[in-house]
């Protein structure tokens, strides 16, 4: 995942008024609906959304 985040950061850096505010890693959400089994990841995403 670190490589994907690094690639995303490189793309975001191309735009002057943008920034990567954070990353939520949903490891284990590899099938449709699987994220429902990761409530801590959903909570982390919810909390991050409130801060951006």
Secondary structure, DSSP 8 states (H G I E B T S, - for coil): -HHHHHHHHHHHTTSTT---------TT--STTGGGG-HHHHHHHHHHHHH-
